[in-house]
């Protein structure tokens, strides 16, 4: 009897997995809003640049940096979405509307599949973050340029091995 009560308690406690789902979705929405706001600010800066004659010193680098930063935020929001949908499908139930779609990004069948999807998006976040930092770096010596080339090579090798087992 104690075993049945404990099992019912365990099954009931699994409904608490709705908390990370809800908060992941809310966090993703917040990140989408912030990134979209950053892009809107860029439109204002571009308008000031072309029509008001305001020409900041590093305008192009700043604009590209903000856009890359927005991409970084969008990717982090996708990490939260994938995690939230994955937790929902693994612990709460399948989403009926996603059953008929082919190759759904958000469809998860196992914890390993969820980890693989998250790892790939997180690696992309890191690459975009690396690109954003390189945009604002000043390279003054040939050795620094060599380090940049080696880091880009390391990123390429890492991406190769990350996607080596994929069918596409």
N, C-alpha and C positions, 0 to 999 in steps of 0.2 A: 504494500500500500504506500509506503514511504517513497518507493521508487516511482510509482505513478504520479504522485504529487510533485515530486522533484522534476519529472519529465514535463508535466504540465506547466510548471513554473518556468522551466527552460524555454519551452515553446512560447509562452506568453512574453518572456523577456526578449525574444527575437523581434518583437514589434518595436523595440527601442532603436532598431537599425533604421527606422524612418528618420531619426534625428540627423544622422550624417547626410542622408539623402536631401532633406529639406535645406539644411545649412549649406551643403555643396551647391545646390541650385541657387540659393540666395546669394552666395559668394560669387558664383559665376555671373549672375545678373549684375551685381555691383561692378565686377571687373569689366563686363561689356559696356556698362554705362560710363565708367571712368575712361576707358580706351576711346570710346566714341566721342566723349567730351574733348579729349586731347586732339583728336583729328579735327573736330570743329574749330578748336583754337588755331590749328594750323591754317584752316581756311581764312580765318581772320588775319593771320600774319601774312598770308599770300596776298590777300586783298590790300593790306597796308603797303606791302612791298611794291605791287604793280600800280596801284591807283592813288596812293597818298605820298609816294616817293620816300618812304621810310626804308632805308637800306642798312640793316645791321651788318656788322663785320663778318660773322660766320653764318650768314642766313641759310645757305644751302645745307651746310653740315648740321645746323640746328634743326631744320625742317626734316631732314632724313633721320636724324636721331629721334625726334618725337614720333615719326611714323613707325620706325623700328620698335620704339618703346611701346607703341600701341599694339603692334603685332605681338610683342612679348606678352602684354596683358591679355590679348585675345587668346593666345595659346594657353596661358595659365587658366583662363576661364574654361577652355575646352577640357583641360585636365580635370577641373572640378565637375564638369558635366559628365565626362566619361566615368569618373569615379562614382558620382551620384547615381547615374543610371545603372552602372554595374552592381553597386551594392543593392539597389532596388531589385534588379533581376535575380541576383544570387540569393537574397535572404527574404524578400517579401513576395515577389511574384513576377511572372512574365508580363510584359507590356504588349497587349493584344495588337495594337496598331503597328508594331514593329515586326510582327511575325511574317507578314507577306513581303516585306522589302528584302531585296537581294543585297548582300554584303553591307549590312547596316553597321555603321561605325560604333553605335552605342549598344549594340546587341552583345551580351556577354553570357557565356555558357559555363565558365569555370573561373576560379580565382586566378589560375595561371594566365588565362586569356586576358583577364582584367589587368594583371600586372604587366603583361607584354604591351598592351595598348597604352597604359600609363607611362611605361618606360620610354616608348617611342616618342610620345608627345613631350615628356619631360626633357629628353635629349634635344628635341627641336627647340624648346624654350631656352635651354642652355646655349645652343648654337646662336639663336637670335640675340641673346644677352651678350654673348661673346662679340658678335658683329656690332652691337650697339657700343660696346666699350672700345672696340678697335676704331670706330669712327671718331672718337674723341681723344685718341692717343696720339702723341707726337713721337715719331720715330726719327732719331737724329744720327744714329750710327748704323753701319752695315750689320753689326751684330744684332741689333734690335730688329732689323728687317729679316734677318735669318731666323730669329725666334718667331716672328710673325709667320714666316713661311712654314716653319716646322709645326706651329700650332694649327695652321690651316691643313697641313698634311695629316696631322693627328685626327682632326675632325673628319676629314674625308675617309680615313681608314676606319674610324669608329662607325661612321654611317654605313660604310660598306659591310662591315661585320654585323651591324644591327639589322640590315635588310637582306643579308645573304640567304637566310632560310625562307624568305618570303617567296610566294609564287608569282608575284608581279615584277 
